[in-house]
Amino acid sequence: MNGFGKWMAAFSLGAVLLMPALASAADTPAATVQPGGAAVKTDGQAAAELGLLIGEGSGVTVEYLAKGTTRIQAAIISLRLQGKLEAAKAYEGTDSFADANLAGASNRPILAFLHGNPEYGWKGEGANRFNPLAPVSSQQLYKVLLETLGYRSNTDFAYKDTEAFASGKGLASIAGTPALTNSHMAAALVESLSAPTAMGHSLFDMLQMEGVLPATAKLPAGERITLRHDAAGDAYLADGKGLTLYYFSNDADDLDACQGQCVANWPLLTADELRIPAGLDSADFTVVTHANGVKQWMYKGWPLYRFVKDAKAGDTLGEGVGGIWFEAKPDYRVMIGKSAELGSYLTDSAGRTLYYFDKDTPQTSACTDNCLANWPAYGASAGKVPSTLNAADFGTITRPDGSKQAAFKGYALYYFVKDTKHGDATGQNVNQAWFVADPAKFTGTTAGQVAPAAPAEQTGKTYRVDIKDYSFGSGPLTVEAGSTIIFTNFDDMKHNAVAVDGSFAGPLLAKGESYTIKLDKPGTYDYYCQPHKSFMTGQIIVK
């Protein structure tokens, strides 16, 4: 969560929000927001409490969860699930994998045990090698978890179909991840507890029957929030059944905006407790109590809804409906608010109103010193935008002090210091110079309309970036202003190229497909592959 998001979360506790538009009585109670508190538990917390993850040093910390998971770590965890870890630690056999020396001395008996007992799911990776320090993929982990559940590779499912088979057993939260973190591991472990074994009962029941979990252990309760990926590869929130969760633009102005038939079409996310992926921040989840007393879960200040036409996991039929309903994504850089008075307007990811200054010109802010104290610069420079907007319209400008400020169509975006609670837009038309930005109507400022024309475009060359082996190549690519860059994917896995500053965002490319951009402005453009952003990055330097 960014600094302002945390400020907003703190401010919103107990805040009295706007009265429903249709309320007729002055004493009608308004919607109120409270923190989720102990009712929100992460997968990391649940896995630690059950002893499925031990962590290191200080235990299962945020730092531990952010670390990459190695094959030996995953093997140890799977043996713990199968009740064989102590036997593996005490194993005295000497026949092992050829690269067992790469593991620590305490782990070498475990590798020898796995070598001698391939039925526990770890057969190595060819040439009698285990690669203990290599990252583990979701496909590899799901194979082992399925075998823990009693399903056999090459009998019940083919390895290439592992993730499809796992999805049918309710295991899908980390699917498609080539290199897991311990956060992914926590999500998969907690998810697997409710999965059915080949014998018919749940893995949780089996672990209790076999003494791996104590009889006093409790299955994590509540509605499970999962992270799924849409056709573009973007992460979004879904419920425990995989049904997509949505934001409603009208909620930026009034948290009681969805009433009557709206609720029938867009059921509210209600539950006594939530279980969330380890990578999400529990402080981002709050509860709004509506004027009618109904409680609804919120994420980053936005109430969460399902869509009645989404019939199965992965359906996203509500995306973009009416230009006001959007997938609840954890990494929006802007959102769209809407009110009867202002129409549609840009907000930050938590729903706080954003403004433009009519005296600004393209790529330049005229707001400094005391002006900037009253109209703080909005700094978000990365993240998704709602599907009805063009990602290429969002970028950054460089302020006189060298800091970056978010921009829309080349014009700087600001907060207003007097907007203190959800739904505030008190900066509108201040001094007849400050306005909300309607993304469909905004074409620039008055000052920008009379600004001098930009210099003629420079002519550049054509360069190619070949995407191979999960890499954009070694080192930065240096090009001339006006150059064309062609990204071509040579991997079986889909990849794309997304600029950190939002200057370009390519679609997911299948093998053999290409995506072309043109960079006219000198500068340094850092970029990444959205599905593999933790390790697939590149840089283009435009001179």
Secondary structure, DSSP 8 states (H G I E B T S, - for coil): --HHHHHHHHHHTT-B----TT--STT----EEEE-GGGEEEHHHHHHHTTS---BTTBS-HHHHHSB-BHHHHHHHHHHHTT-HHHHHT-------TTGGGS-GGGHHHHHHHHH-GGGS---SSTT---TTSB--HHHHHHHHHHHTT--BTTTB-GGGHHHHHHHTT--TTTT-SS-BHHHHHHHHHHHTTSB-TTSSBHHHHHHHTTSS-TT-----SEE-EEEE-TTS-EEEE-TT--B-EEEGGGGT-TT---THHHHHS-B---S-EEE-TTS-GGGEEEEE-TTS-EEEEETTEE-B--TT--STT--TTTTGGGTEEE--TTBS-EEEEETTTEEEEE-TTS-B-EEETT-BTTB----THHHHHS-B----SSB--TTS-GGGEEEEE-TTS-EEEEETTEE-B--TT--STT--TTTTGGGTEEE--TTT----HHHHTS----------EEEEEEBTTB--SS-EEE-TTEEEEEEE-SSS-B--EETTSS-B---B-TT-EEEEEE-S-EEEEEE-GGGTTT-EEEEEE-
